[in-house]
Amino acid sequence: MKYTGSCHCGSVTFEFEEHEIKSGLRCNCSICQKKGALMSAFTVPPEAISITAAEGVLATYSFGSGTAKHHFCNRCGIYPFHQTLRKPGHYRVNLGCLDGIDTTKLPFDVFDGASV
Protein backbone atom coordinates (compact mmCIF):
# COMPACT_ATOMS: atom_id res chain seq x y z
CA MET A 1 0.00 0.00 0.00
CA LYS A 2 1.11 3.56 -0.63
CA TYR A 3 1.02 5.79 2.44
CA THR A 4 1.20 9.57 2.49
CA GLY A 5 1.64 11.82 5.48
CA SER A 6 2.56 15.27 6.68
CA CYS A 7 3.17 17.47 9.66
CA HIS A 8 0.21 19.55 10.90
CA CYS A 9 0.87 22.62 8.73
CA GLY A 10 1.82 20.63 5.62
CA SER A 11 5.34 22.05 5.32
CA VAL A 12 6.78 18.53 5.62
CA THR A 13 5.24 15.73 3.54
CA PHE A 14 6.37 12.16 2.97
CA GLU A 15 5.31 8.94 1.27
CA PHE A 16 6.36 5.31 1.24
CA GLU A 17 4.99 1.87 0.42
CA GLU A 18 4.42 -0.80 3.04
CA HIS A 19 2.09 -3.69 3.88
CA GLU A 20 -1.21 -2.70 5.50
CA ILE A 21 -0.53 -1.08 8.87
CA LYS A 22 -2.30 -3.09 11.57
CA SER A 23 -0.33 -2.13 14.69
CA GLY A 24 2.10 0.38 16.07
CA LEU A 25 4.97 0.73 18.49
CA ARG A 26 5.56 2.90 21.52
CA CYS A 27 8.92 3.39 23.18
CA ASN A 28 9.72 4.21 26.79
CA CYS A 29 12.99 6.11 26.19
CA SER A 30 13.19 9.67 27.50
CA ILE A 31 12.27 11.45 24.24
CA CYS A 32 9.54 9.01 23.16
CA GLN A 33 7.90 9.25 26.59
CA LYS A 34 7.63 13.01 26.13
CA LYS A 35 6.51 12.82 22.46
CA GLY A 36 3.85 10.21 23.15
CA ALA A 37 3.60 9.29 19.46
CA LEU A 38 2.53 5.96 18.06
CA MET A 39 5.32 4.93 15.69
CA SER A 40 5.48 2.39 12.92
CA ALA A 41 6.42 -1.09 14.11
CA PHE A 42 8.45 -1.44 10.90
CA THR A 43 11.35 0.62 9.61
CA VAL A 44 11.46 2.26 6.20
CA PRO A 45 14.81 2.18 4.33
CA PRO A 46 16.04 5.62 3.26
CA GLU A 47 15.67 4.78 -0.43
CA ALA A 48 12.01 3.80 0.11
CA ILE A 49 10.76 7.05 1.63
CA SER A 50 10.23 10.29 -0.26
CA ILE A 51 10.42 13.39 1.94
CA THR A 52 9.53 16.88 0.78
CA ALA A 53 9.99 19.88 3.04
CA ALA A 54 9.70 23.60 2.57
CA GLU A 55 13.11 25.25 2.75
CA GLY A 56 14.48 25.44 6.27
CA VAL A 57 11.51 23.85 8.08
CA LEU A 58 12.72 20.29 8.71
CA ALA A 59 14.69 20.43 11.93
CA THR A 60 16.53 17.60 13.66
CA TYR A 61 17.11 16.84 17.32
CA SER A 62 19.69 14.30 18.42
CA PHE A 63 21.04 13.38 21.84
CA GLY A 64 23.18 10.72 23.53
CA SER A 65 25.24 8.95 20.86
CA GLY A 66 23.74 11.20 18.16
CA THR A 67 22.89 8.17 16.01
CA ALA A 68 19.10 8.55 16.21
CA LYS A 69 17.82 11.64 14.40
CA HIS A 70 14.42 12.94 15.53
CA HIS A 71 12.98 15.14 12.79
CA PHE A 72 10.29 17.75 13.34
CA CYS A 73 8.70 20.70 11.58
CA ASN A 74 9.96 23.94 13.07
CA ARG A 75 6.75 25.73 12.01
CA CYS A 76 4.11 23.56 13.67
CA GLY A 77 6.35 21.44 15.93
CA ILE A 78 5.05 18.05 14.78
CA TYR A 79 7.37 15.02 14.70
CA PRO A 80 6.60 13.09 11.47
CA PHE A 81 9.47 10.56 11.58
CA HIS A 82 12.87 9.70 13.00
CA GLN A 83 15.95 7.77 11.95
CA THR A 84 16.54 4.91 14.35
CA LEU A 85 19.30 4.11 16.80
CA ARG A 86 19.15 0.35 16.19
CA LYS A 87 19.04 0.62 12.38
CA PRO A 88 20.85 3.88 11.54
CA GLY A 89 19.50 5.77 8.54
CA HIS A 90 16.23 3.81 8.49
CA TYR A 91 13.01 5.56 9.47
CA ARG A 92 10.11 4.94 11.80
CA VAL A 93 7.14 7.15 11.06
CA ASN A 94 4.64 8.81 13.37
CA LEU A 95 1.46 6.93 12.45
CA GLY A 96 -0.59 9.93 13.57
CA CYS A 97 0.86 11.87 10.62
CA LEU A 98 -0.38 9.37 8.03
CA ASP A 99 -3.48 10.11 5.99
CA GLY A 100 -6.35 7.69 6.67
CA ILE A 101 -4.90 6.03 9.80
CA ASP A 102 -6.84 6.20 13.08
CA THR A 103 -4.19 5.54 15.71
CA THR A 104 -6.81 5.22 18.47
CA LYS A 105 -7.92 1.94 16.90
CA LEU A 106 -4.46 0.36 16.52
CA PRO A 107 -2.97 -2.07 19.04
CA PHE A 108 0.68 -1.49 19.88
CA ASP A 109 3.74 -3.09 21.41
CA VAL A 110 6.14 -1.29 23.74
CA PHE A 111 9.86 -1.22 23.02
CA ASP A 112 12.13 -0.88 26.08
CA GLY A 113 14.27 1.92 24.69
CA ALA A 114 15.02 3.15 28.21
CA SER A 115 17.27 0.10 28.64
CA VAL A 116 19.23 0.62 25.42
N, C-alpha and C positions, 0 to 999 in steps of 0.2 A: 504494500500500500504506500502511496505517496502522502507524506505528512507535511503540512506547512504550519508555520508559527511565527510569532512576533512578540516584541515587548509590548507594553501597554499603549505607548504613543505611536507605534509603528515605525520608529526610526531604525530598528533592528529587525530584520526578517530572516527566516531560514527555512530550508526544506531538505528532506531526506526521504529515503524509502526504507521500509522495515515491515516485518510481519505485523499483523493486527496487534495493537497494544491492548493487553488484557490485565496488566498489573503494573505496579510501580515499585519504587524503592525509596526509603527514607534512610538517612544516615544520622548517627548521633555524635558526629564530630562537632567541634565548637562552632564552626561557621554554618554547617547545615542545621544545627539546632536553632540558630538565630534566624536563618532564612525560612525554615519551615516548609520548603517546597517538596512536592512529590516529583522525584526524578525518574527518568527511564531506568528500567532494570537492565537494559542492554546498553552497550556503548556503540557509538557511530564512528567509524574510521574517518579521518580528516578528508579523505578523497570522496567520501560518500555524503558529505553535508555541504550545502551551498548556503553561504552566509552573505547577506547584503546589509550594509549599515551606512547611514548617512555619515558624512565626513566628521570625524572627531567624536562620535557619540558612543562607540563601543569601548568601554573602559574595562580594565582588568585588575583584579585584586588577587594577590598571592601572599602566602605566609608560610612559616615553617621552612621546609626544604625548597619552596618556590616551584616545585614540580607541577602541582595542581594550579590551574589558571581559572579563576572564577570570573566570568564575563558578565557585565551588566550595562544597561543603557544609562548614560549619565544625564539624560533628560528626564526620564520617568522613574529611574531607579530599579527597574525590573531585571531580575536575573533570568535570562532565557536558556543558558547552557554553561557548562564548565568542561575543561579538559582535566582528565582524571589523574590522580596520583598513582594508582595501580596500573594504569595503561596509558602512559604519557602520550599526549597528542590526540587521543581519542576523546570523544565527547559523550557526556550524559546530558540530556535535555530536560528542562523544566516542563513536565507534562501539562502544567497549567497554562503554558504559553502556546500550546498546540490548538489549532482550529478543530472544533468538533469533538474534543475530548472533555468528558465530565469527570474530573479527578475525584469528586465526592463519591463516585460509584465504583472506583477501582480499589481492589485489595492491594496490599503492599507488604513487602518484607522490610526488615530493618537491618542495615549493615552496621557493624560495630566499628565505625571509623575512629571512635575515641581511643580505641586500643591500637591503632596503627601507628 
